[in-house]
Amino acid sequence: MALAVEQWAALPSDDPRRPLFARALRVLAAREHGREELRDKLLVPPAPWPKRGEEGRRQRADIVQGIEPEKPDEDMLDDVLDALEREGYLSDERFAESFVNMRARRGHGPLRIKNDMKQKKLPTDKISNAFEACETDWFELARDVRERKFGEELPTEFKEKARQMRFLQSRGFEMQHIQYALQED
């Protein structure tokens, strides 16, 4: 059943979908997420808050015995995710663009960023669109990252040059970016 955000907020407090929707909004309030990443987070039941008294003792006994809280129903989870996408709270495109920009600001290269995005289960078309929209100059970024780590002076010895190349490769830069970073202006 497709509900608008206002209808989700108006659900009775005993409706099992309401806490799932509230939890999804809390997760999205912290940072952008892709649909599959958010789905994976919501499938893991939240850790129970310890309570006082008899109920708390029962709750701790359940944890000790390995009794876990119920996982949300798949259909209910899909309803929540569909509502969040429909209302614009959840967007794979927006997440992909912000992820590329955030990782580029941290000094990561395009290969590592693409790999990280695939691990977050983003569709390949969203990944390629995010890189097309990105205005990062990967050549200059590779040079800046190298200079921050090793200083402005270029390596003269082969061993040091190889060390710096390995560092830039581990950051996810392509060979053409690395060669540009290691040549004089």
N, C-alpha and C positions, 0 to 999 in steps of 0.2 A: 504494500500500500504506500503510495507516494504522498508524503506530507511536506508542507512548507515549514520553514523554520518556526514561524509563529505557532503552527499547530503542534510542533514538537514541544515547544515550551509550555503549551497548554495541556499536555498529556497529564493524566492523573499521576500522583506521586507513586502509586503502586504499579504503574505500567513498567514492565521490564526494559522497554526501549529507552525510557527517559534517562537512567543513569549512564547508559552507553553513549547517548547523544551528548550529555553533559561532559563525559570524559573525553570524547572526541574533540569537543570545543576547547577543553583545557589543554589538550595536547597541541592543537593548532595555534593556540594563543602563545605558546612558547616559541614556535618557529614554524616555517612552512614545511609541509610534508607532502610526499607523493601519495597517491591513492594506495598503492600496494604497501608502502612503508607504514602508513597509518593503519591499514588493515592488519598488518602483522603485530603492531603494538596493541591494537584493541583486542586481538585474539588471545593475548596473554592476560589472564585475569589480574586485576590490581591486587597488590599485597594488602591484606586486611590490616586496618588500624587496630592496635591493641585497645581493648575495652576494659573497663573496671568491673569488678564483681564477678558474679557467677557466669555471665555471658562471656566475659573475657577469659575466664578459666576454660570454658568449653572451646572457645576459639583457639586458644593456645594449645589445647589438647588435640584439636583437629590438625593443627600445623605439625605437631610432634608426630602424630600418627600418619601423616602424609596425605590427609584429606584436603584436596585443593578446591577452591571456589569454582563454580561452573564457568565454562567458556561461553561466550555469547553465541547465539544462534546465527548461522551463516546468512540466512535470509534477512534477519533483523539487522545484521551488520551491513549488508548491502543496501538496505533501505536508508540507514543512517548516512552511509557514504554518498549515495545518490542525492540525498537531500542537501548535504554539504556542498557537493559539486554544483547542483542546480542553483544554490543561493550564492555561489562564488566564494565560499569559505575554503574550498579545497580545489586546487588546480595543479595538474601535473606540469603544465606549461610554465606557470609562475614559479613553481618549485624548481624546475630545471634551470630557468634563467637565474634565479637567486643563488642556486647551488654553484653554478659555473662562476658567477661573479664573486661569491664568497671564497671559493677555493683559489681563484686567481689572485685575490687580495692576499691570501696566505702564502702565495709564492709557488703554487702547484701548477704543473704543466698540463696541456690538453690530454695527453695519454692517461695520466693518473686520474684526472677528473672524469673522463669518459668511463674508465674502469670502475670508479666509485659509483657513478650513476647507474651502471649496469647492475652493480651489487644491490642497489636500492630498488631494482626491478622497474626502472623507468623504460618506457617503450623507446626503441631506437629512433623513431621519427621525432619524438620530443627532445631527445638528446641532440640530434643534428640541428633541429630548429633553435635550440638554446645556444649552440655554438655559432650559428649564423647571426643571431641577434647580439651576441657578445662583441663588444668593441675593444677587447683586450689585444694589445700588440704583443704576441707571444715571444717575438724576438727580443724586444726591449725588456720584457718581464724576465726572460732567461738571463739577460745581462745584469739586470738589477739584483736578481737573486744571487748570482755568482759574486757580484761586488759586495753585497751585504755579508756573505759568508767568508769570502777570501780577500776582500779589499780590491782596490782599483787596479793594482799592478797585475799584469797578465803573467801567467807562469812561463818560465823559460825552459825548465827541465821537463823532459818527457814524463817522468814519474808524477810530478805535480800536476801537469796538464791532464794526465789520465785520471788522477784523483778527482779533479774538479769536474771532469766529464762524467765520471761515475755518479758524483753527487747530483748533477743536473739530470741525469737519466733516472735516478731514484726519485726525483721530484716530478717526473713524468713529462719531461720535455723531449721533443723529437730531435733527431740528429742535426737537422738544419738549424734549429734554434740554438743548440749547444755550440755548433761551429760559429754561429754569429756572435754568441756571448764570449767566445774565446779569441776573437780576432780584434785587431786594433780598429779604431774608428776610421 
